[in-house]
Amino acid sequence: MNELNPSSTIREFVQDGDRILQSDCIEALRNQVKPGSVDLIFADPPYNIGKNFNGMLDRWSSNEAYASWCEEWLQLCVKSLSLTGSMYIMTSTQAMPYLDCFLRERVEILSRIVWHYDSSGVQAKKYYGSLYEPILHCVKNKSNYTFNSSDILVEAKTGAKRKLIDYRGTEPKPYKTKKVPGNVWYYPRVRYRMPEYEEHPTQKPESMISRIVLASSNPGDVVMDPFSGSFTTCAVSKKLGRKFIGIEQDIDYVKIGLRRCGFARNLDGQQLNSPVKIFTRQASSSENSAGLFAGKA
Ligand SMILES: C[S@@+](CC[C@H](N)C(=O)[O-])C[C@H]1O[C@@H](n2cnc3c(N)ncnc32)[C@H](O)[C@@H]1O
């Protein structure tokens, strides 16, 4: 691990060309990222919905104030993208229209993706509960961008039990069983019991980020996440042979990143350990009675 600029407000950690920056993202994007140097950006900012990020309350004074903050970092993200670069942008369903209108004037929006998941919390009783989050897939140049469709193929579900035959050509042949995913993605949210779980309130699934990294970057490309959180994007990019820049303002989340990306096992005299998980299982009534009888036998 190599720590640069200890006197600046930005704390930088570098390893094998990968970078973790503890910083406000606007400051880091402005001063630490070369224009045109990034091939893929995945940005998952606070959504303006009142989440608590380790003491930082995710709430702006108005929709307009939130939108204008987003426009500032989005503009810098666009500037940092290479000519063939791609960006995936997330926010809440209610805020996405503001970002969509801003971005469509500056980049090409190729897809409006829906990340769908099952509810794990309290179910809405008097309205239709939200079971998705939107993701914009944008590119700088719609005639020249990376999209490795063969790396992200999924099973094409026809509903048929046997293989369907395509009779339209000169010779009958079975229909292809693989296809490029559409714009509705199902990935379960990260749960406590999953091995990838970290102590972060809005951790994104590695499986979903893998699809994005595989499709929109090549090995050796630079992937940047300006709101790294638990550093999912960086960890996945590293596993897939990409270089990364991860920006995050909260030191406790940066510590997760340093450990998860293999930079360090301790920082400032503190050990960086994976979350300790305690599993308790409610004994079923049959187990209870078995235990009761076992004890008396
Ligand atoms: C929605 S979470 C990102 C979650 C991440 N995608 C993951 O998989 O863990 C947003 C993160 O942005 C961080 N953040 C908020 N404001 C920031 C800012 N101005 N600059 C840098 N990071 C910021 C928060 O601390 C939080 O960890």
Ligand as a Chemical Component Dictionary entry (heavy atoms), coordinates in Angstrom:
data_LIG
# 
_chem_comp.id                   LIG 
_chem_comp.type                 NON-POLYMER 
_chem_comp.pdbx_formal_charge   0 
_chem_comp.three_letter_code    LIG 
# 
loop_
_chem_comp_atom.comp_id 
_chem_comp_atom.atom_id 
_chem_comp_atom.alt_atom_id 
_chem_comp_atom.type_symbol 
_chem_comp_atom.charge 
_chem_comp_atom.model_Cartn_x 
_chem_comp_atom.model_Cartn_y 
_chem_comp_atom.model_Cartn_z 
_chem_comp_atom.pdbx_ordinal 
LIG C1  C1  C 0  -25.685 4.428  -2.432 1  
LIG S1  S1  S 1  -24.161 4.337  -1.593 2  
LIG C2  C2  C 0  -23.127 3.416  -2.690 3  
LIG C3  C3  C 0  -23.197 1.917  -2.460 4  
LIG C4  C4  C 0  -22.237 1.116  -3.331 5  
LIG N1  N1  N 0  -22.668 1.106  -4.702 6  
LIG C5  C5  C 0  -22.090 -0.302 -2.809 7  
LIG O1  O1  O 0  -22.281 -1.276 -3.571 8  
LIG O2  O2  O -1 -21.773 -0.473 -1.637 9  
LIG C6  C6  C 0  -23.568 5.962  -1.705 10 
LIG C7  C7  C 0  -22.241 6.227  -1.015 11 
LIG O3  O3  O 0  -21.818 7.541  -1.344 12 
LIG C8  C8  C 0  -21.115 8.087  -0.249 13 
LIG N2  N2  N 0  -21.151 9.560  -0.427 14 
LIG C9  C9  C 0  -22.145 10.402 -0.135 15 
LIG N3  N3  N 0  -21.845 11.663 -0.504 16 
LIG C10 C10 C 0  -20.611 11.602 -1.057 17 
LIG C11 C11 C 0  -19.753 12.569 -1.636 18 
LIG N4  N4  N 0  -20.124 13.856 -1.731 19 
LIG N5  N5  N 0  -18.562 12.163 -2.110 20 
LIG C12 C12 C 0  -18.171 10.854 -2.007 21 
LIG N6  N6  N 0  -18.943 9.892  -1.455 22 
LIG C13 C13 C 0  -20.146 10.257 -1.001 23 
LIG C14 C14 C 0  -21.855 7.571  0.964  24 
LIG O4  O4  O 0  -21.003 7.560  2.110  25 
LIG C15 C15 C 0  -22.273 6.169  0.503  26 
LIG O5  O5  O 0  -21.357 5.196  0.956  27 
# 
loop_
_chem_comp_bond.comp_id 
_chem_comp_bond.atom_id_1 
_chem_comp_bond.atom_id_2 
_chem_comp_bond.value_order 
_chem_comp_bond.pdbx_ordinal 
LIG C1  S1  SING 1  
LIG S1  C2  SING 2  
LIG S1  C6  SING 3  
LIG C2  C3  SING 4  
LIG C3  C4  SING 5  
LIG C4  N1  SING 6  
LIG C4  C5  SING 7  
LIG C5  O1  DOUB 8  
LIG C5  O2  SING 9  
LIG C6  C7  SING 10 
LIG C7  O3  SING 11 
LIG C7  C15 SING 12 
LIG O3  C8  SING 13 
LIG C8  N2  SING 14 
LIG C8  C14 SING 15 
LIG N2  C9  SING 16 
LIG N2  C13 SING 17 
LIG C9  N3  DOUB 18 
LIG N3  C10 SING 19 
LIG C10 C11 SING 20 
LIG C10 C13 DOUB 21 
LIG C11 N4  SING 22 
LIG C11 N5  DOUB 23 
LIG N5  C12 SING 24 
LIG C12 N6  DOUB 25 
LIG N6  C13 SING 26 
LIG C14 O4  SING 27 
LIG C14 C15 SING 28 
LIG C15 O5  SING 29 
# 
